[in-house]
Amino acid sequence: MELLLRSTRVVTPDGISPAAVAVTDGRIEAVLPYETYETYDRYDTYGTTPPSATRLEDVGDDVLLPGLVDTHVHVNDPGRTEWEGFATATRAAAAGGITTLVDMPLNSLPPTTTVPHLETKRAAARDRVHVDVGFWGGALPSNLADLRPLHDAGVFGFKAFLSPSGVEEFPHLSRSDLDAVAAAVADLGGLLVVHAEDPERLATAPHHAGPRYADFLASRPAAAEHDAIAALVDVAGRLGARVHVLHLSSAGALPALAAARAAGTPLTVETCPHFLTLTAEEVPDGATEFKCCPPVREAANQDALWAGLADGTVDCVVSDHSPCTTDLKVPDFAAAWGGISSLQLGLPAVWTEARRRGHTLADVARWMSTAPAALAGLSDKGAIEAGRAADFAVLAPDETFTVDPAALHHRNPVTAYAGRRLHGVVRSTWLRGRKIADHGTPLTGPTGRLLERT
């Protein structure tokens, strides 16, 4: 072995306990007893120390978690690199305990909707990423013939919108388009991930320009999510397509989702840190750093989302990091760009609220690492067990810090978490057995890899 990384609290699929994790060639060789360094050698004979090449890293009582997997990140590169970019986004990810992310196909120019566009995206990312990066393809009304080539080229699935996306180059699907795309994706054995808001509900909702958050919230009613999700339940059940509901905001959709899943419909569901930690009641008027679509809703809705996580109706928690330049966050909720920047803060934000509600770091690891890895088919990610990649996050769970936007690594210093006091300091992040960030500072050059679906 090359490295023995140990802690009094290691999160494995079996729970949290003292352990020593043996790493060889960037992979976990074994999860061993905590005292291993003093008693174990390569041949399981006790009484001698490991070979001299073995390096011991003891993180004490800090918690050793599997590296986080974030399957919902808008890097916006190339084309809108002033909003974000692979270098800055992956630095923020590394600082926040994320070791793998999957980039969304829109907000970059060109969008990832053809194989040549995918290659343009990969060229922008190559040799610039601090963590491992994969890519979603885009499903548009006009690119049905491109889905199979994109699938064969290694995208992890296909992103679609049921309502306007906010950028002209990525139009949304009609209901007939959705059927055609879902049938094509089912034929590939692929995955369709969907922004679920109904455009008719949005069009008929009240719309008022200005700084009042209550007006913006009324313009994105929960019924828009419910109707769109009902359409996804129907198409997944009827066509047998694997469908994933992106960024669930309204807990009112949970009963329908739970019933569909109980009936065997191939549906999975995600929500985001901002829906679990922020509430509509606390959003100041004009504070458009809180604007996202679907929106942050009321506290009672948040309670129900946590219940959906606890009972397994919601599978995973991912960032939907959707940044922009500061000038686009004008104090008019109707005009401001919608998106919350949180890539570096997801783990402490979720842990702060999870611990208050009685959840454990094993729960957080399942929601933010194991389940997203399984969603994307990343079988070597998402858990601390033999054979997996040696990707880790080390967390001091009881320490607190106050969020300073200027200290974050994503490109523009805008975040809804500014000034919030959070529990959980990410001490270090490890990618394939190599420490890539220490106390919030990336340590190495771009050593991440570009991933393809296998």
LUMTI-346101 format. One line per field, with one value per residue (C-alpha): x, y, z; residue in one letter; residue number from 0. Coordinates in pm, 1 decimal. Each point is the difference from the previous one (the first is absolute). Layout:
x: [X_...];
y: [Y_...];
z: [Z_...];
rest: [a_...];
nr: [NUM_...];
REM end
This chain:
x: [0.0_106.7_-219.5_-184.7_-257.2_-168.0_-253.9_-195.1_-311.0_-5.7_-329.3_-38.6_-309.1_-11.2_-13.3_245.6_287.1_376.5_186.5_312.6_-46.4_278.4_65.3_200.5_21.7_-274.9_-252.3_-120.5_172.6_-176.6_-177.1_194.2_-0.4_104.1_314.9_122.7_310.9_147.5_-101.5_-48.8_213.2_-86.4_-42.4_-239.8_263.4_-15.6_284.1_183.9_-57.6_-100.9_272.3_207.3_-164.0_-330.5_-79.9_-230.9_-239.6_-193.2_-283.3_-84.2_-366.1_-86.3_-245.6_117.5_-277.7_-11.0_71.7_-319.8_-148.7_-190.5_-199.9_-157.8_254.9_-16.9_360.6_-102.3_331.6_69.4_-196.8_-110.1_326.1_-36.2_-288.9_209.1_259.3_149.8_303.4_-198.8_-292.7_221.9_216.2_-318.2_-107.3_332.4_-11.6_-349.6_70.4_-134.1_218.6_-226.7_-247.4_-214.8_-38.9_-338.2_-28.2_-138.0_123.8_316.2_37.6_-44.2_-229.4_88.2_-259.6_216.7_320.4_204.0_-136.0_94.1_353.2_11.0_-105.8_261.4_268.8_-94.4_25.0_306.2_302.1_-194.4_-204.3_92.9_-258.5_-141.9_-257.6_-263.5_-259.9_-373.3_-129.7_-290.4_-335.5_-170.3_-301.9_242.1_277.3_-168.2_247.4_292.4_-98.3_147.7_332.3_25.1_-82.6_267.7_246.7_-37.6_-244.2_-162.9_-354.6_-212.0_-125.2_-330.4_-229.5_-379.6_-12.1_221.9_360.6_94.8_237.8_-117.2_242.5_-155.4_-377.5_-236.2_-189.7_-370.8_-198.6_30.8_373.2_28.3_-157.2_237.8_308.8_-101.1_-59.4_341.2_173.8_-181.5_118.3_357.1_-41.8_90.9_-103.2_-215.4_41.6_-269.1_-70.6_-362.7_-217.1_-309.6_15.2_-375.0_-14.4_292.1_-159.1_-327.2_158.4_10.5_312.4_114.0_336.8_176.5_193.5_-269.1_85.8_-368.3_-77.7_270.3_-116.4_-355.4_133.9_142.1_-292.4_38.7_-272.2_244.1_229.4_-287.3_-139.6_340.8_88.2_-331.6_102.6_334.9_-165.3_-222.6_277.1_233.4_-272.4_-136.6_330.2_225.3_247.3_228.1_-94.9_160.7_-180.3_243.6_5.8_-332.3_-123.2_-364.8_-62.2_-357.0_126.8_136.7_-315.6_-28.5_369.9_-14.0_-302.1_167.6_317.5_-196.6_-164.7_341.0_19.7_370.0_15.0_263.2_-8.2_246.2_-26.3_256.3_168.0_-184.3_-340.3_105.1_164.8_-157.8_-363.3_-218.7_-76.9_364.3_69.1_35.3_-167.6_248.6_238.9_11.1_296.0_-284.7_-175.2_-16.8_-255.1_-189.9_13.4_88.9_-334.8_-143.0_126.4_-287.2_84.4_363.6_-102.4_-186.0_301.1_213.6_-263.5_23.1_374.3_-37.3_-249.9_193.8_-240.9_276.2_322.1_273.3_106.8_203.5_88.1_-159.1_287.2_-112.5_220.7_13.3_179.4_-95.9_-161.7_-265.6_-124.7_-195.1_-240.0_-305.8_-104.2_-169.6_311.6_284.8_173.7_-133.2_254.8_158.8_376.1_82.5_250.7_252.7_-262.4_-234.4_149.3_7.1_-336.4_-174.0_182.7_-96.7_-368.3_28.1_164.3_-271.0_-262.4_169.7_159.7_352.5_296.3_-70.6_-331.4_175.2_254.8_-280.0_-185.7_301.0_241.0_-141.8_-333.0_131.8_277.4_-258.4_-220.9_281.1_123.2_333.1_51.6_348.9_-114.4_-226.7_112.6_296.8_40.2_251.6_29.6_-134.4_201.8_187.5_-204.9_-58.7_-117.4_122.7_-247.5_21.2_-374.7_-21.6_204.9_-179.8_82.6_-169.8_-36.4_204.9_-77.0_343.0_166.0_-179.0_165.6_-281.7_51.6_-244.1_-43.7_-377.2_-175.3_-322.9_201.7_196.5_29.9_-153.5_165.0_37.6_109.3_261.9_342.2_145.3_356.0_121.2_-107.8_167.6_-22.4_127.0_206.1_157.0_-84.7_-128.1_-128.8_92.6_-202.9_-189.6_303.6_67.4_350.7_76.5_-33.1_-285.9_26.3_-363.3_-106.2_-272.1_-243.8_-217.2_-299.4_96.0];
y: [0.0_360.2_180.6_-83.4_269.7_-37.5_168.2_-79.3_65.5_-149.9_-4.0_-331.4_-179.9_-179.9_317.9_224.6_-153.9_25.1_-138.7_18.7_19.5_-159.2_162.8_-142.5_142.7_250.2_-259.2_-124.1_-331.4_-72.9_153.3_-127.6_23.9_337.0_-145.4_-144.1_213.7_-137.9_-363.8_-88.1_-76.1_-73.0_-372.0_25.9_-111.2_195.1_127.8_197.5_340.8_57.3_32.6_313.7_140.4_27.4_354.2_47.1_296.5_21.2_256.2_-62.1_54.1_177.7_-201.8_-181.9_6.9_-127.0_285.5_174.9_-54.4_300.6_-91.6_343.5_273.1_278.2_77.3_224.4_-60.2_73.3_302.0_145.4_-51.3_339.4_-161.7_-300.8_-233.0_-343.3_131.0_204.5_-239.7_-299.5_197.4_81.7_-363.6_-121.4_252.3_-121.4_-374.0_-78.4_-238.8_-58.0_220.8_-36.6_312.0_110.2_48.7_353.4_353.2_-84.7_104.6_-228.4_-216.4_-367.7_-117.6_-164.0_-201.4_288.7_225.3_-263.2_-4.5_379.5_-31.0_-265.1_212.2_290.3_-226.8_-206.2_64.6_260.9_-204.1_-55.0_-277.5_-267.5_135.1_-167.6_148.1_-14.3_29.0_225.4_-109.6_262.1_-11.5_5.3_-245.2_-338.4_-144.3_116.1_-192.8_-336.2_147.8_197.7_-312.1_-195.2_284.4_-46.9_258.7_-112.8_71.2_276.7_322.0_148.7_283.4_-7.7_380.3_276.1_-47.2_367.5_-22.1_5.7_-266.4_-265.4_-12.2_-209.2_-312.2_-7.4_-298.0_-170.0_76.0_-153.8_-323.6_-19.4_75.7_-239.0_-278.9_59.5_6.8_-317.5_-169.7_91.5_-125.6_354.7_255.9_310.0_274.8_266.5_351.8_-53.2_312.6_22.4_294.4_60.2_28.1_243.0_205.1_43.6_77.0_365.6_182.8_325.9_163.1_136.7_-90.8_-189.6_-363.5_-80.5_111.4_-221.9_-297.7_47.3_-5.7_-353.1_-184.2_-346.4_-118.7_52.4_-261.9_-234.9_1.6_-48.3_-283.3_-168.1_6.9_-157.1_-271.5_-78.1_-14.3_-203.4_-253.3_-16.2_-14.3_-159.6_287.0_67.5_352.1_214.5_302.3_286.5_246.3_-87.4_310.5_-72.7_-270.7_-19.1_-228.2_-258.7_-216.5_-43.2_-79.2_-248.8_-174.3_-23.6_-142.7_-251.6_-112.6_-63.0_308.6_67.8_342.8_159.7_340.2_262.0_315.1_269.6_152.2_330.2_-168.2_-181.4_294.5_325.3_107.5_251.3_173.2_104.5_128.9_380.3_198.9_84.1_-280.7_-172.6_-214.5_-219.2_-24.7_-342.2_-192.0_-177.8_230.3_-29.5_-58.5_31.1_-160.9_-250.5_-117.8_-40.7_-222.2_-226.9_-15.9_-122.4_-265.0_-107.4_-37.5_-198.7_-245.8_-45.6_168.4_252.4_-176.3_260.0_354.5_186.2_364.6_129.1_247.7_256.8_308.5_323.7_333.1_240.3_248.1_-257.3_-20.2_325.6_66.8_-76.3_-363.0_-6.2_121.3_-158.2_-315.9_-301.5_-221.8_-55.7_-35.3_-258.8_-248.1_40.3_23.8_-291.2_-237.8_241.1_151.1_-337.1_-128.9_309.6_-71.3_-379.5_-6.3_231.0_-243.3_-307.2_-143.8_-138.9_46.8_-349.5_138.4_299.1_-226.4_-211.7_304.3_193.5_-274.1_-351.6_82.0_252.8_-243.8_-273.2_234.8_67.5_-359.3_92.4_-339.0_80.6_312.8_74.0_-222.2_-94.4_-368.8_-224.3_46.5_354.4_306.2_146.0_321.9_153.7_307.8_66.5_201.6_161.2_-29.8_205.5_298.4_301.9_279.0_305.3_8.5_273.1_11.3_148.9_-310.5_-242.6_-138.0_22.8_285.5_267.0_87.3_-47.3_-250.9_-23.2_-131.8_321.6_69.9_-331.1_-194.1_-364.2_-315.1_-219.9_111.8_-197.1_-71.1_-170.6_-167.5_-303.4_-118.1_-352.4_3.2_340.4_303.2_267.1_259.1_91.4_231.8_143.3_54.7_-215.8_-142.7_-135.6_88.7_-137.5_-375.0_-96.4_-225.8_30.1_-285.9_-191.4_-218.9_-366.4];
z: [0.0_-60.2_250.5_317.7_76.8_334.7_222.3_312.1_-214.5_-350.3_-192.5_-182.9_-134.0_335.8_208.3_183.8_194.3_56.3_-299.0_-212.3_-376.5_-205.6_-338.0_-290.0_-353.0_71.4_116.2_335.6_63.7_327.0_298.1_298.2_380.0_137.3_159.7_-330.1_-39.3_317.7_-52.6_-363.8_-303.0_-358.0_67.7_291.9_249.1_321.6_209.1_-270.1_-151.8_-362.8_-262.9_27.0_-315.5_185.6_113.2_296.7_-4.0_323.7_-0.1_364.2_88.7_-324.1_-207.4_-311.6_-260.4_-357.7_-238.1_-99.8_-345.6_-138.1_-309.9_-53.2_-74.4_-259.3_-89.6_-297.8_-176.3_-283.0_-112.5_333.8_184.3_166.7_191.5_105.2_-152.1_45.3_187.9_252.8_38.5_67.7_244.1_193.0_-17.9_135.8_283.1_90.9_15.1_-348.6_-198.3_-301.1_-183.1_-311.1_-210.5_-134.5_-377.2_-6.5_72.8_-190.2_-362.9_-177.3_214.2_25.9_-252.6_-269.3_3.4_-146.2_273.5_259.5_-135.8_22.3_364.4_71.7_-162.2_228.8_305.4_-86.6_224.1_198.8_248.8_364.9_48.7_-228.5_-246.2_-214.9_-233.3_-57.3_-355.1_-88.2_-143.3_-216.3_-232.3_-294.2_90.9_26.4_-252.1_216.0_312.5_-99.2_-117.4_324.8_199.8_-187.4_64.4_374.9_138.2_323.0_-116.6_-145.3_154.5_-115.7_102.7_1.0_32.1_-145.0_108.7_11.4_-298.4_-361.0_-120.5_227.0_-71.9_209.1_-101.5_-73.5_127.3_-340.3_-4.9_347.0_-123.6_-293.9_209.9_278.3_-249.5_-158.1_338.6_108.3_-319.9_94.5_355.3_99.6_259.4_-53.1_262.5_-10.9_121.7_95.7_-13.4_-217.9_-245.1_-5.2_376.2_-11.1_-278.3_188.5_339.1_112.8_-112.8_157.6_-49.5_303.3_311.1_198.2_49.5_61.6_-355.9_-145.3_206.7_-130.1_-356.6_47.0_165.0_145.2_-239.9_-287.0_152.1_80.1_-354.7_-160.1_236.0_-78.3_-367.5_87.2_208.6_-297.3_-258.3_222.3_73.9_-353.3_-188.2_261.7_-20.1_295.9_107.7_266.5_146.2_41.3_292.4_164.3_176.7_82.9_255.0_-126.6_-277.7_243.5_34.4_-377.2_-27.2_286.5_-153.0_-340.6_146.6_206.2_-323.9_-155.6_-221.0_-77.4_165.0_219.2_169.1_117.7_204.5_79.3_304.5_-43.4_18.6_317.8_176.9_-123.3_32.3_-180.1_327.4_44.1_-352.7_10.5_-273.2_-273.5_106.4_-336.6_102.2_134.4_-338.5_-161.0_-204.6_141.7_302.1_365.1_171.7_349.9_321.1_20.7_-350.9_105.6_290.5_-242.1_-234.5_288.6_70.7_-364.5_35.0_319.1_-150.2_-324.1_-241.1_-70.9_-93.2_-6.5_80.3_-263.2_-39.5_-322.5_13.4_-259.2_26.6_-194.3_6.8_275.2_-240.0_-96.7_357.6_-24.0_291.5_-216.8_42.9_-339.1_-183.7_199.9_-114.6_189.1_165.4_340.7_33.0_264.7_-139.5_280.7_275.2_-59.7_256.3_296.1_-94.5_-10.7_307.6_200.5_-52.8_2.4_343.6_134.5_-122.5_146.6_-312.9_-10.5_-229.6_-131.6_-127.6_-155.3_-170.2_-143.8_-135.0_-129.9_-109.5_-26.8_-164.7_-255.6_-96.6_-50.5_-203.2_-246.8_-2.1_160.4_158.5_128.3_183.7_292.6_287.1_214.1_-75.5_-170.2_-374.6_-14.3_-91.5_296.9_-2.5_342.9_182.6_354.1_206.4_343.2_68.9_318.6_-114.2_-139.4_-242.2_-144.1_-378.3_-164.4_-374.8_-73.2_148.0_-233.6_-310.9_-254.3_-243.4_120.2_370.8_11.7_225.0_196.0_294.7_57.7_371.4_109.8_278.1_-102.3_176.1_-163.2_-116.6_-290.6_114.7_-315.8_-322.5_-157.7_-361.3_-71.8_317.5_-58.6_213.0_-239.1_249.4_355.3_225.2_-294.3_-221.5_-307.9_27.8_-343.8_-362.4_-209.4_64.3_-57.9_-285.3_-262.8_48.8_-243.5_69.0_-4.4];
rest: [m_e_l_l_l_r_s_t_r_v_v_t_p_d_g_i_s_p_a_a_v_a_v_t_d_g_r_i_e_a_v_l_p_y_e_t_y_e_t_y_d_r_y_d_t_y_g_t_t_p_p_s_a_t_r_l_e_d_v_g_d_d_v_l_l_p_g_l_v_d_t_h_v_h_v_n_d_p_g_r_t_e_w_e_g_f_a_t_a_t_r_a_a_a_a_g_g_i_t_t_l_v_d_m_p_l_n_s_l_p_p_t_t_t_v_p_h_l_e_t_k_r_a_a_a_r_d_r_v_h_v_d_v_g_f_w_g_g_a_l_p_s_n_l_a_d_l_r_p_l_h_d_a_g_v_f_g_f_k_a_f_l_s_p_s_g_v_e_e_f_p_h_l_s_r_s_d_l_d_a_v_a_a_a_v_a_d_l_g_g_l_l_v_v_h_a_e_d_p_e_r_l_a_t_a_p_h_h_a_g_p_r_y_a_d_f_l_a_s_r_p_a_a_a_e_h_d_a_i_a_a_l_v_d_v_a_g_r_l_g_a_r_v_h_v_l_h_l_s_s_a_g_a_l_p_a_l_a_a_a_r_a_a_g_t_p_l_t_v_e_t_c_p_h_f_l_t_l_t_a_e_e_v_p_d_g_a_t_e_f_k_c_c_p_p_v_r_e_a_a_n_q_d_a_l_w_a_g_l_a_d_g_t_v_d_c_v_v_s_d_h_s_p_c_t_t_d_l_k_v_p_d_f_a_a_a_w_g_g_i_s_s_l_q_l_g_l_p_a_v_w_t_e_a_r_r_r_g_h_t_l_a_d_v_a_r_w_m_s_t_a_p_a_a_l_a_g_l_s_d_k_g_a_i_e_a_g_r_a_a_d_f_a_v_l_a_p_d_e_t_f_t_v_d_p_a_a_l_h_h_r_n_p_v_t_a_y_a_g_r_r_l_h_g_v_v_r_s_t_w_l_r_g_r_k_i_a_d_h_g_t_p_l_t_g_p_t_g_r_l_l_e_r_t];
nr: [0_1_2_3_4_5_6_7_8_9_10_11_12_13_14_15_16_17_18_19_20_21_22_23_24_25_26_27_28_29_30_31_32_33_34_35_36_37_38_39_40_41_42_43_44_45_46_47_48_49_50_51_52_53_54_55_56_57_58_59_60_61_62_63_64_65_66_67_68_69_70_71_72_73_74_75_76_77_78_79_80_81_82_83_84_85_86_87_88_89_90_91_92_93_94_95_96_97_98_99_100_101_102_103_104_105_106_107_108_109_110_111_112_113_114_115_116_117_118_119_120_121_122_123_124_125_126_127_128_129_130_131_132_133_134_135_136_137_138_139_140_141_142_143_144_145_146_147_148_149_150_151_152_153_154_155_156_157_158_159_160_161_162_163_164_165_166_167_168_169_170_171_172_173_174_175_176_177_178_179_180_181_182_183_184_185_186_187_188_189_190_191_192_193_194_195_196_197_198_199_200_201_202_203_204_205_206_207_208_209_210_211_212_213_214_215_216_217_218_219_220_221_222_223_224_225_226_227_228_229_230_231_232_233_234_235_236_237_238_239_240_241_242_243_244_245_246_247_248_249_250_251_252_253_254_255_256_257_258_259_260_261_262_263_264_265_266_267_268_269_270_271_272_273_274_275_276_277_278_279_280_281_282_283_284_285_286_287_288_289_290_291_292_293_294_295_296_297_298_299_300_301_302_303_304_305_306_307_308_309_310_311_312_313_314_315_316_317_318_319_320_321_322_323_324_325_326_327_328_329_330_331_332_333_334_335_336_337_338_339_340_341_342_343_344_345_346_347_348_349_350_351_352_353_354_355_356_357_358_359_360_361_362_363_364_365_366_367_368_369_370_371_372_373_374_375_376_377_378_379_380_381_382_383_384_385_386_387_388_389_390_391_392_393_394_395_396_397_398_399_400_401_402_403_404_405_406_407_408_409_410_411_412_413_414_415_416_417_418_419_420_421_422_423_424_425_426_427_428_429_430_431_432_433_434_435_436_437_438_439_440_441_442_443_444_445_446_447_448_449_450_451_452_453];
REM end
